[in-house]
Amino acid sequence: MKSDSAAIRVVIVDDEPLARRKLAHLLKGDPEVEVIASCGSAREALEAIRLRAPDLIFLDVQMPGTDGFEFLKSLDVSPLPQVIFVTAYDQYAVRAFRVHALDYLLKPVDADDFAEALRRARGRIRSDHQDQLQERLLAAIQSLRLERERPATVRPIDRIVVKAGGKAFLLRTDEIDWISAEGKYVRLHVGQNSYLLRESISELEARLDPSSFLRIHRSTIVNPDRIQELHQMFHGEYEVILRGGVRLTLSRRYRARVRDIIGGSL
């Protein structure tokens, strides 16, 4: 556990000078944070981290000659610092982050999303019960590797087998309005009907076309073609109103991805 009075020591790792400057600017003025290094290459970052033992790393996913996951795998320090990944949206990497509960920021970095990710990291650093970061990172590396090695012929699913009234039938994914998590299951909402599927929401998300379905909350996925209105709420969240009147919550963690798909200035 880190003392509440001690500054959180931060290293920024990104090969883009502008991206490094923006992160440094967002951290500037926070009395609980000290940026101890800003690195433009994996080699420079490795040396800084080994010598200066930061509490937190902001790590670019895609750097020349390596990626953020492989970089961490080569980092021989224990315990590992907390990590917030920064990405211009590699769909495979983002999927790995979500499945394994790792923090990430999408470029261009939104100030509200940044503040929320930093708040969560600060809580973990100050806590007596540090997350099992090593295990989650290794699992994410393996997940990312498997995704990228999948044959190019593998396509997102466009039909799902569902059961109703004692019968099984094929449901086209473009008929789905939205999807909700129910423990280890998901419920597919199609008009006035719904179907329970024995699959976690993260597993199903990994099989769906990312251009046709949007994760808007840890427990909700929507078909963007069904979105009718968006209304701003408190703390950076939005209310999503679907055609037919269903009201859902867009958490700010997923706001940038929604903005990329539907446009606008969320």
C-alpha positions in Angstrom: 0.0 0.0 0.0 1.3 3.5 -0.9 1.0 6.2 1.6 -1.8 8.7 0.9 0.8 11.6 1.4 3.3 10.2 -1.1 3.0 11.3 -4.8 2.1 8.7 -7.4 5.1 8.3 -9.6 4.2 8.2 -13.3 6.0 7.2 -16.5 4.5 8.1 -19.9 5.5 5.9 -22.8 4.4 6.9 -26.3 6.4 7.3 -29.5 4.3 10.4 -30.5 5.6 13.6 -28.9 2.2 15.3 -29.1 0.6 12.4 -27.3 3.2 12.5 -24.6 2.7 16.2 -24.2 -1.1 15.9 -23.9 -0.9 13.2 -21.2 1.7 15.3 -19.3 -0.6 18.4 -19.6 -3.6 16.4 -18.2 -1.4 15.3 -15.2 0.0 18.8 -14.7 -1.2 20.5 -11.5 -2.3 17.3 -9.7 -0.5 17.5 -6.4 -0.8 13.7 -5.9 1.1 12.9 -9.2 4.7 13.2 -10.2 5.7 12.5 -13.8 9.2 11.1 -13.4 9.8 10.2 -17.1 8.3 10.7 -20.5 9.7 8.2 -23.0 9.5 8.0 -26.8 10.8 4.4 -27.2 10.5 1.0 -25.5 14.3 1.0 -24.8 14.1 4.4 -23.1 11.1 3.3 -21.1 12.6 0.0 -19.9 15.6 1.8 -18.5 13.4 4.5 -16.8 11.1 2.0 -15.2 13.9 -0.3 -14.0 15.8 2.6 -12.5 12.9 4.7 -11.1 10.2 2.2 -10.0 7.1 4.1 -11.0 3.7 3.4 -9.5 1.8 3.9 -12.8 2.6 3.7 -16.5 0.6 5.3 -19.3 1.6 2.9 -22.1 1.0 3.3 -25.9 -0.2 0.0 -27.3 1.4 0.4 -30.7 5.1 1.4 -30.7 7.7 0.9 -33.5 9.2 -2.6 -33.1 6.9 -3.8 -30.3 3.5 -3.4 -28.7 2.4 -2.5 -25.2 1.7 -6.1 -24.2 5.1 -7.5 -25.4 6.8 -4.5 -23.7 5.3 -5.4 -20.4 6.1 -9.1 -20.8 9.8 -8.1 -21.2 9.7 -5.9 -18.1 11.5 -7.8 -15.4 10.3 -5.9 -12.3 8.1 -7.0 -9.4 5.6 -6.0 -8.5 4.5 -4.5 -11.9 3.3 -0.9 -11.8 -0.3 -0.2 -12.5 -0.9 0.3 -16.2 -3.3 2.4 -18.3 -3.0 1.5 -21.9 -3.4 4.2 -24.6 -4.5 3.2 -28.1 -5.8 4.7 -31.4 -8.2 1.7 -31.4 -6.9 -1.6 -32.2 -10.1 -3.7 -32.0 -8.2 -6.8 -30.8 -6.3 -4.9 -28.1 -9.5 -3.2 -26.8 -11.3 -6.5 -26.7 -8.4 -7.9 -24.6 -8.6 -4.9 -22.2 -12.3 -5.4 -21.7 -12.3 -9.1 -21.2 -9.4 -8.9 -18.7 -10.6 -5.7 -16.9 -7.5 -3.6 -17.8 -7.8 0.2 -18.0 -7.4 1.8 -21.4 -7.8 5.2 -23.1 -8.7 5.8 -26.7 -6.9 8.4 -28.7 -7.5 11.3 -28.9 -7.7 11.1 -25.1 -10.8 12.6 -23.6 -10.2 14.6 -20.4 -13.2 13.0 -18.5 -12.2 9.4 -19.5 -8.6 10.3 -18.4 -9.8 11.5 -15.0 -11.8 8.4 -14.5 -9.0 6.0 -15.4 -6.6 7.9 -13.2 -9.1 7.8 -10.3 -9.4 4.0 -10.6 -5.6 3.6 -10.8 -5.1 5.9 -7.8 -7.5 3.7 -5.8 -5.7 0.5 -6.7 -2.3 2.1 -5.8 -3.5 3.3 -2.5 -5.3 0.1 -1.6 -4.1 -2.7 0.6 -5.6 -5.2 -1.9 -3.7 -4.7 -5.2 -5.3 -6.4 -8.2 -3.5 -9.4 -9.6 -2.1 -7.4 -12.4 0.5 -9.9 -13.5 -2.0 -12.7 -14.1 -4.5 -10.4 -15.9 -1.7 -9.0 -18.2 -0.5 -12.4 -19.1 -4.0 -13.6 -19.9 -4.6 -10.5 -22.0 -1.3 -11.1 -23.9 -2.4 -14.7 -24.7 -5.9 -13.5 -25.7 -4.4 -10.8 -28.0 -2.1 -13.3 -29.6 -4.8 -15.8 -30.3 -7.0 -13.1 -31.8 -4.3 -11.9 -34.1 -3.4 -15.4 -35.2 -7.0 -16.3 -36.2 -7.3 -17.1 -39.9 -8.4 -14.2 -42.1 -11.3 -16.3 -43.2 -12.9 -16.2 -39.7 -15.7 -13.7 -39.9 -17.9 -12.2 -37.2 -21.1 -14.2 -36.7 -24.3 -13.0 -38.4 -26.6 -15.7 -36.9 -27.1 -17.1 -33.4 -28.9 -20.2 -32.4 -31.6 -19.4 -29.8 -34.3 -21.5 -28.1 -37.9 -20.5 -27.5 -41.0 -22.7 -26.8 -38.9 -25.8 -26.7 -37.6 -25.2 -30.2 -34.2 -23.9 -31.5 -34.0 -21.5 -34.4 -31.5 -19.2 -36.1 -31.7 -15.5 -35.2 -30.0 -13.0 -37.5 -27.8 -10.7 -35.5 -29.1 -7.6 -37.4 -32.5 -8.3 -35.8 -31.1 -7.7 -32.3 -31.9 -4.3 -30.7 -29.7 -4.6 -27.7 -28.1 -7.2 -25.4 -28.0 -7.2 -21.6 -25.8 -9.2 -19.2 -27.4 -11.5 -16.7 -24.6 -13.0 -14.7 -22.8 -15.6 -16.9 -25.6 -15.3 -19.4 -26.8 -12.6 -21.9 -30.3 -11.7 -22.9 -30.9 -10.8 -26.6 -33.7 -8.2 -27.0 -35.5 -8.4 -30.3 -38.6 -6.2 -30.5 -41.0 -7.4 -27.8 -39.2 -10.7 -27.5 -36.1 -11.7 -25.6 -33.9 -14.8 -25.6 -31.5 -16.0 -23.0 -28.1 -17.2 -24.2 -25.6 -19.2 -22.2 -22.6 -17.0 -22.9 -21.0 -14.1 -21.1 -21.4 -10.6 -22.6 -17.6 -10.3 -23.2 -17.6 -13.7 -25.0 -20.5 -12.7 -27.2 -19.0 -9.2 -27.9 -15.8 -10.9 -29.2 -17.9 -12.8 -31.8 -20.0 -9.9 -33.0 -19.1 -7.4 -35.8 -17.6 -4.4 -33.9 -19.0 -2.1 -36.6 -22.5 -3.3 -36.0 -22.6 -3.6 -32.2 -21.5 -1.1 -29.5 -20.6 -1.8 -25.9 -22.0 1.1 -24.0 -21.8 -0.2 -20.5 -20.1 -3.2 -18.8 -23.5 -4.9 -18.9 -25.0 -3.5 -22.2 -24.4 -3.8 -25.9 -26.6 -2.0 -28.5 -27.2 -2.2 -32.2 -26.3 1.5 -33.2 -29.0 1.4 -35.9 -31.6 1.3 -33.1 -30.3 4.4 -31.3 -32.8 7.3 -31.6 -31.6 9.8 -29.1 -28.7 10.6 -26.7 -29.2 12.8 -23.7 -26.4 14.0 -21.5 -26.6 13.1 -17.8 -24.4 13.6 -14.8 -20.7 12.6 -14.4 -20.1 12.2 -18.2 -22.8 9.6 -18.7 -25.5 9.7 -21.4 -29.0 8.2 -21.6 -29.4 6.2 -24.8 -33.0 6.0 -26.1 -33.7 3.3 -28.6 -36.5 3.2 -31.1 -39.4 1.8 -29.2 -38.6 3.8 -26.1 -36.1 1.6 -24.3 -33.8 3.7 -22.1 -30.2 2.6 -21.4 -27.1 4.2 -19.9 -23.9 5.0 -21.8 -21.1 5.1 -19.3 -18.2 7.4 -20.1 -15.7 4.5 -20.2 -17.3 3.5 -23.6 -18.2 7.0 -24.8 -15.2 7.5 -27.2 -16.1 4.2 -29.0 -19.7 5.3 -29.5 -18.4 8.7 -30.8 -16.2 7.0 -33.3 -19.1 5.0 -34.7 -22.0 7.5 -34.7 -20.1 10.7 -34.8 -21.0 13.9 -33.0 -19.3 15.5 -30.0 -20.0 13.2 -27.1 
